[in-house]
Amino acid sequence: MLTVATVNVNGIRAAYRRGMAPWLAEIDPDLLLMQEVRATDEVLRDHLGGDWNIAHAEPAIDGHKGRAGVAVASRRPIKDVRIDVGPERFADTGRWVEADVVLDDGSVLTAVSVYVFTGEFETPPRQEEKYAFLDAMTARLTELRADGRHVLMCGDLNIAHREEDLKAWKANRKKSGFLPEERAWMDRLFEAGWVDLGRRFGGEGPGPYSWWSWRGKAFDNDAGWRIDYQIASPGFAELATGCEIHRAPTYAERWSDHAPVVATYEI
């Protein structure tokens, strides 16, 4: 059995101060994919400790430093690492990393950790940047699947796919994260055969959600969004035995504004 966890840690140092370590020790995943790491390789390794093989894409350009960074931490060997999603404009943004993980049977799983632009509270060109990044993701995912390999993309896509994926969907129909163009991109992704394991195992909804604002009573009222995903290529999706969101029991026990998404696969 392979256990895979993905979470936007909202800063690895802050997450550990708030209590990530006990959760990680309890779940003990084989693969841990993280977004918004917001740290150097050295800081990330110091916090994780233990016998992890780590692929980490740090942001290296202005506008992304201190707020991005994605990583794949694996208990299994990592054969190769790539951080380019395609266009040069996205190089060194710390939003995409691929790790070819060697599984126990010798086969290889390409695990992708991704952090998509929010688009929210930004000028229109920033939303266009989000659309361009989504297009680059589509092209790269198509390339990865071309040779029949298993692929698992995990991360914070900053898009709620359906009305069931956010509580206040009527109020957010014209806001980034639930725009028709963003939702249509996800439609095309799933029509191409990719599988949303959170929805497959989470039922028809509404919810379960994976992100709640720190402000107000959003968490207590479960006024959340499901924007964190494990999305598998068709063959790998067939190996999935479960997928669930690890919502903290109380507001005080949260260590990120996102909840981890944890799935198991029979390999």
Disulfide bonds with the S-S distance in Angstrom:
none
